[in-house]
């Protein structure tokens, strides 16, 4: 499996790419190609072009959760494929995969933070598959669906409101999910923001994949000024987990990265990074 970072808050030093507060990864697994999130704007397309990557041959687009910094690039992807069809360029028809809640309306302090496109709008361009249950994309790659939340120190992650069945409710972001690749060395866990809790996600990945070894974790850990209790318990978890490496990025602050470095080998992440796993 090959993972290429198309969008992150940072770029790799001395590489001339664009960055923004968001996430987008290209994941190539055998002959299959998946886009994990689309960031906030069109820079995932511009960065891909700079890297010589063709995004017109995707098998699926996997959405980690429905916040704008992970979904607003979908509109740009729809345009790319519509223009390719109009001009007669070779292209696929990727399926959009997400939790059923990913495209609900969301609001934080009066600001719209949800996806720009509804499911009905997306279905005009791409097939859409919504699943709370784990969904195997290949024998080695799985979309986790709705993550079980069992760690008490990772509770209280509600952000703003979500419109569900006509009523605005506290948004616990139940749609927050992840991808997991089963490598020869153990699990590679790929996250968007980890609103479900990074430790919860890893534990659920172990359960779904029936594998205790964790090789790498890449993505946002949602450790932005975390409480001392949450941070210390997360660090303790990684001490027990003992992954080969972690690539904490996007919504993980410097203090949290320094703390995590006490427990695991933390590596730099930025647009242009390429990781490969057997």
C-alpha positions in Angstrom: 0.0 0.0 0.0 1.2 3.4 -0.9 -0.1 6.6 0.8 0.6 10.1 -0.7 -0.3 13.2 1.3 -2.1 15.6 -1.0 -3.4 18.0 1.8 -2.2 18.7 5.3 -1.7 21.8 7.4 2.0 21.7 6.4 4.2 20.9 3.4 7.4 18.9 3.4 10.3 21.3 3.7 11.7 22.5 0.4 8.8 21.0 -1.6 6.7 23.6 -3.4 3.2 22.4 -2.7 0.1 24.1 -1.2 -1.1 23.5 2.4 -4.3 24.3 4.3 -6.0 23.1 7.5 -7.4 19.9 6.1 -6.7 16.4 5.0 -6.5 14.5 1.7 -4.5 11.3 1.0 -4.2 9.2 -2.1 -4.1 5.5 -1.2 -3.0 2.9 -3.7 -3.6 -0.7 -2.7 -2.7 -3.2 -5.4 -4.5 -2.0 -8.6 -7.1 0.0 -6.6 -6.9 3.7 -5.9 -8.7 5.6 -3.2 -8.9 9.2 -2.2 -9.3 9.7 1.6 -10.9 13.1 2.2 -10.7 16.1 -0.1 -9.6 18.9 2.1 -11.2 22.4 2.2 -10.6 23.6 -1.3 -9.1 22.6 -4.7 -5.5 22.3 -3.5 -5.6 18.5 -3.5 -6.1 18.7 -7.2 -3.3 21.3 -7.7 -0.9 19.3 -5.5 -1.7 16.1 -7.3 -1.0 17.8 -10.7 2.4 19.0 -9.3 3.2 15.4 -8.3 2.1 14.0 -11.7 -0.8 12.1 -10.1 -4.0 11.5 -12.2 -7.1 11.6 -10.0 -9.4 10.6 -12.9 -9.0 6.9 -12.2 -10.2 6.6 -8.6 -12.1 3.5 -7.4 -13.6 5.3 -4.5 -13.6 8.5 -2.4 -13.7 7.7 1.3 -14.9 10.5 3.7 -13.6 10.3 7.3 -16.4 12.6 8.6 -18.6 15.5 7.4 -16.6 18.6 8.5 -15.8 21.2 5.9 -12.0 20.8 6.0 -12.4 17.2 4.9 -15.4 17.5 2.4 -15.4 20.9 0.7 -13.1 19.6 -2.0 -15.8 17.2 -3.2 -17.3 20.0 -5.3 -14.0 20.4 -7.1 -13.8 16.7 -7.7 -17.3 16.6 -9.2 -16.3 19.4 -11.6 -13.1 17.6 -12.5 -15.0 14.4 -13.5 -17.8 16.4 -15.2 -15.3 18.2 -17.4 -13.4 15.0 -18.2 -16.7 13.5 -19.4 -17.5 16.5 -21.5 -14.0 16.5 -23.1 -14.0 12.8 -23.6 -11.1 12.0 -21.3 -10.7 8.6 -19.8 -12.1 8.5 -16.3 -13.8 6.1 -13.8 -16.9 6.5 -11.7 -15.6 6.4 -8.1 -18.0 5.5 -5.3 -18.2 8.0 -2.4 -18.1 6.0 0.9 -18.9 7.4 4.3 -20.9 7.0 7.5 -24.6 7.9 6.9 -24.3 11.1 9.1 -21.4 12.6 7.1 -23.6 14.8 4.9 -26.0 16.1 7.6 -26.1 19.9 8.2 -23.7 21.1 10.9 -23.3 24.4 12.7 -20.8 25.8 15.2 -21.6 29.2 16.8 -23.7 30.2 13.8 -21.1 29.1 11.2 -21.8 26.3 8.7 -19.1 23.6 9.1 -20.8 20.7 7.3 -20.4 19.3 3.9 -21.2 21.6 1.0 -22.9 18.9 -1.0 -25.9 16.8 0.0 -26.1 13.0 -0.7 -28.7 13.8 -3.4 -26.4 16.3 -5.1 -23.5 13.8 -4.9 -25.5 11.0 -6.4 -25.9 13.1 -9.6 -22.2 12.7 -10.1 -21.0 9.5 -8.3 -22.5 6.4 -6.7 -22.8 6.8 -2.9 -22.4 4.1 -0.3 -23.3 4.9 3.3 -22.3 2.4 6.0 -22.2 2.3 9.8 -20.8 -1.2 9.6 -17.2 -1.9 8.6 -16.8 -2.0 4.8 -14.0 -4.0 3.3 -12.6 -2.3 0.2 -10.0 -5.0 -0.4 -9.0 -8.0 1.6 -6.4 -5.8 3.4 -8.1 -2.4 3.5 -11.3 -1.6 5.5 -13.4 1.5 6.2 -14.3 1.2 9.9 -17.8 2.8 9.8 -19.1 3.9 13.2 -16.3 3.5 15.7 -17.1 2.0 19.1 -16.2 4.5 21.9 -15.1 2.7 25.0 -12.4 4.9 26.6 -13.7 7.3 29.3 -10.9 9.8 28.8 -11.9 10.3 25.1 -15.5 11.3 25.8 -17.0 14.8 25.6 -16.0 15.4 22.0 -19.2 17.2 21.0 -18.7 20.1 18.6 -21.6 22.4 17.7 -24.9 21.1 16.5 -26.1 18.6 13.8 -29.5 18.6 12.1 -30.9 15.2 12.5 -34.5 14.4 11.5 -35.5 18.0 11.5 -34.0 18.8 15.0 -30.7 20.4 15.9 -28.8 18.2 18.4 -25.5 18.2 20.1 -23.0 16.9 17.6 -20.9 14.0 18.9 -19.7 13.5 15.3 -20.7 9.8 15.3 -19.7 9.7 11.6 -16.0 10.1 12.5 -14.2 7.0 11.0 -11.0 5.8 9.6 -9.3 3.4 7.1 -7.2 0.5 8.2 -4.6 -1.4 6.1 -3.4 -4.8 7.3 0.3 -4.9 6.5 2.7 -7.7 7.1 4.0 -5.8 10.2 0.6 -4.9 11.6 -2.1 -2.4 11.2 -1.7 1.0 9.5 -4.5 3.2 10.8 -5.4 6.2 8.6 -7.5 8.9 10.3 -9.1 12.3 9.4 -9.6 14.1 12.7 -10.1 11.3 15.3 -13.2 12.9 16.9 -14.1 9.4 18.0 -10.8 9.3 20.0 -7.6 8.1 18.5 -7.3 5.3 21.1 -10.9 4.2 20.4 -10.2 4.1 16.7 -7.1 1.9 17.2 -8.9 -0.4 19.5 -11.8 -0.8 17.1 -9.4 -1.4 14.3 -7.8 -4.2 16.2 -11.3 -5.7 16.8 -12.5 -5.4 13.2 -9.2 -6.7 11.7 -8.5 -9.3 14.4 -5.0 -8.1 14.7 -3.3 -6.7 17.8 -0.1 -5.4 16.2 -0.1 -1.7 15.3 2.6 -0.6 12.8 1.7 3.0 12.0 -1.0 5.6 12.7 -1.2 8.6 10.3 -3.7 11.5 10.4 -5.2 14.0 12.8 -5.4 12.9 16.4 -7.7 15.7 17.5 -5.3 16.8 20.3 -5.8 20.5 20.2 -5.1 21.9 23.7 -6.4 18.6 25.2 -7.1 18.3 28.9 -4.1 16.9 31.0 -6.2 13.8 31.7 -6.9 13.1 28.0 -3.3 13.7 27.0 -1.7 11.7 29.7 -4.0 8.7 29.1 -3.4 8.9 25.3 0.4 8.9 25.9 0.1 6.0 28.3 -2.0 4.1 25.6 0.7 4.6 23.0 3.3 3.4 25.5 1.4 0.1 25.8 0.5 0.0 22.1 4.1 0.4 20.9 3.6 1.2 17.2 6.6 1.2 14.9 5.9 4.9 14.2 3.1 7.5 14.3 2.5 10.3 11.9 0.3 12.7 14.0 -0.7 15.7 12.0 -3.5 18.1 11.0 -5.4 18.7 14.3 -2.6 17.7 16.6 -0.8 20.6 18.4 2.9 20.9 19.1 2.6 20.2 22.9 0.7 17.0 22.2 3.3 15.9 19.6 6.1 16.5 22.1 4.2 14.5 24.7 3.5 11.6 22.3 7.2 11.5 21.4 7.8 10.2 24.9 5.8 7.1 23.9 6.4 6.5 20.2 8.6 7.4 17.3 6.7 10.4 15.9 7.5 11.3 12.3 7.1 14.5 10.3 4.1 14.9 8.0 3.4 17.3 5.2 2.1 17.6 1.7 4.4 15.6 -0.6 5.1 12.8 1.9 4.9 9.3 0.5 4.7 6.3 2.7 4.8 2.6 1.6 3.8 -0.5 3.4 4.1 -4.2 2.6 
